[in-house]
Amino acid sequence: MSNKNSKCSICGASPTVARGWCNKHYRRWQHHGDPNFTKYVKSSHVPGTLEHLLENVEWVDGPLETQCRVWTKAFSAAGYGVVGTSPQVSYAHRVAFELHSGKPIPEGQYVCHRCDNPPCTNIEHLFLGLPIHNSTDMIDKGRDRKFRKLSTDQVILIRADTRKNTEIAAEYGVSDSAVSKIKKRDRRSND
């Protein structure tokens, strides 16, 4: 319940909506589980040293033999650690890679994760690659939903198949709409 006379226990704004918080902090708590959640770090610069970057990470177990060094501050919608302020935001793993190597990341290259953990900044888990390397790595590890059910050969066979979509869908274990979209070349669907 809103209380027009009370002030937010975090920022002092009036009125409070619930839990003693203003609407902004209450919504942050609803969506992110933390009333102080911010999408971006409120610093005005990207960390200039590896030591500064390491102040905002913690070690956690991951899929590899060595632990992930996970960024703990702000995250993108895709789960990557972000540093800086909008619109000057960088991904934490890219900053870590550049600080460690002492060189900028070459144009058109990605910093990929061996551990498949987006906020990880452990240099041992990062490698440079072209977009095709990143996509191949993702497909090989089964992380892309679009490529899990059907191979390229199967998509070609579906496009050439003259049977009803329901029959084709039943054979390949996909939906009728996926078959329709594959035939129309809307997208490579594997619903």
N, C-alpha and C positions, 0 to 999 in steps of 0.2 A: 504494500500500500504506500502511496505517495504521501510524504509528510512535508508540506510547504515550509515549515519552520525549521526543520532539521537540515544539517549540512553533511555532505559526503565525508565520511571518515578518512578518505584518501586525499581528495583535492580541495575539500571545503565548499564545493558547489552546492547550490540549492536548486530545486528540492531533491530529497532522496527518493528513490523508487522502491528499493528493497534492500535488506541486509545492511542498511546504513550507508548505501552507496548511491551516487548519482546515476542517471541513465547510462552514461558512457561506461562507467566501471561495472555496472550490473550486466550490461550487454557483453562486455569482454569476458566476464565470468561465465555467462551462459554459453557463449560460443567457444571459449578456449580453456575454461576451467581455472582462469586466473584473472582477477580484476585488474592486474597491472600488466597484462599482456600487451606488447606492442609488436607490430609487424617488423619494424626496423629498429636497429640500435640507435639510440639518441646521441651518439657521438657525431661530431662534425667531420670526422676524417676516417679514412681506412687505416687500420693499424700499420705503423711504419716498421715494426720489428716483429720478428718471430716470437720473441719473449712476450710482447704485448698481446699477440694473438693467443698465445698459450695460456694467458691469464683467464681466458673465457672458454676453456674447454675442460672436459673431464674424460677420464678413461672408462670405457665400458666394453664388455665382452661383445664380440661380433662373430661373424662366420669364419674369419681367418684365424691363424695361429696367434697373431699379434692383436692386441686390443685396438678398438677404434678410439680415436681422439675426437670426441664429439663436441661441436660448437654448442654452447649452452644459452646464447643470448636470443637473437631473433631469427625467424625462419620464413622462407618463402612458402607459398601455398603448396609447392611440391615437396617441402620438407628440407630444402637446402638451407644451410646457415647463411645469413646475410649480415654484412657489415656496412656501415655508412648510413647516410640519410637519403631519403627519396629526393630527387631522382638519381643521386649519385650512390647507388647501391652496388656492391660487389658480393659475389658468393665467397663464403669463408674458405672453401676448399681451393678456390682459384687463388685467393690472396696467399694462403699457406704455401701453395706450390710456387708462386712467384717469389715469395720471401725466401723460401728454401733454395731455389735454383739461382736466385739473383738476377734472373732475366724475365722479361715479359713473355707471356704465353703467345706463341706465334698466331698470327691472324688465321682464322678459320679452324683452329684446333680447340678441342675440348680437354678439360681435365676430368678424366674418368675415374670411377671408383671400382677397385677390385672387390671391395667388401659389399658393394651395393647398398651402402648406408649414406644417404645424401648429406647429413650434417657432419660426416667424418672428415677430419683434416689431417689424419695421420699420413705423412709423406710416403710411408711404405705401402699404403693402400691406394695411392694416386698414380696415374700415368697419363701421359699426353696421347691423344688420338684424334683422328679425323672423325667427323660425324658418322661415317660408315663403320668405323671401328666401334664406336659407342653403340650403334644400332646392332651390329653383329654380336657384340658382347651381351647386350640385353636379350636378344633372341636366343642365343646359345644358353643363357641361364634361365630362359622361360619366364622373363619378367614382363614381356609385352603380351597382353591379352589378345591382341589382334593376330598374333602368329602362333598361338598355342594349338589351336585345333586343326588348322588347315595348312598344308604345305603349298608352295607355289604350283606344283604339279596338280594338286587337287583343285586349286582355283581354276586352272586352265581346263581341267576336265569338266568342272561344273559349268563353266561358260559355254562349253561345246555340247553339253547334255541337253537333249530335246524333251526329256520327260517333264512331268509337272514338278513345280518347285517343292511341293510337299513330299514327293517321293525322293527327290534328290536330298532334301534336308534330312529325312529320316536315315538315309544311307550314310551321310557324313556326320550326323549328330549335331547339326546346327539348326537354326530357326528358318522358317520359310522366308522371312524378311531378309535374313542374311544371304540366302541364295538369290533372291530378287536383286539385292544391292550388288552382289558380285556380278550377276549377269548384266546389270545396267552400268557396271563399272563406276558406281557411285563412290564406293570405298571398298577396301579389302576388309570385309566384315566376317566375324567369326562368332556372332552372338550365340 
